[in-house]
Amino acid sequence: MRQLDTEKNKKNAMAFYRMAYEGNPKTAIETYCEGQYIQHNPHVADGPQGFIDYFERMHREYPEKSIEFVRTIAEGDLVALHTHQIWPDDDQYVTMDFFRFDENGKICEHWDAIQQIPKTSANTNTMY
């Protein structure tokens, strides 16, 4: 088993997600995954093709969306991304994405939690 490179995994998780988010999910899968891709988001089909289909559709329907990586944390074979996403009509979301890397440093599993940022808040703290 290879030594885990958490710094490299963090960079690869961000590059993978940005590439897919900006409309190149097939290249993201080819570059950062190796065969298996287990998906836990119930709105996305399991496997590499499910990921590609979902992000190609999101890019067609919402080409002007943007993403900012707020935090990236790695431990063992896991990387967590905390993001701020802005969609059309100033529809904003905070997401937490978790990626598991295999022994070859390739992404093989994904979980996420998504929360819409409300227009008003009981405090002045941001959600990110």
HELIX and SHEET records of a PDB file:
HELIX    1   1 THR A    6  TYR A   21  1                                  16    
HELIX    2   2 PRO A   25  TYR A   32  1                                   8    
HELIX    3   3 GLY A   47  GLU A   61  1                                  15    
HELIX    4   4 PRO A   88  ASP A   90  5                                   3    
SHEET    1   A 5 CYS A  33  GLN A  39  0                                        
SHEET    2   A 5 ILE A 107  GLN A 116  1                                        
SHEET    3   A 5 ASP A  91  PHE A 101 -1                                        
SHEET    4   A 5 LEU A  78  TRP A  87 -1                                        
SHEET    5   A 5 SER A  66  GLU A  75 -1                                        
END                                                                             
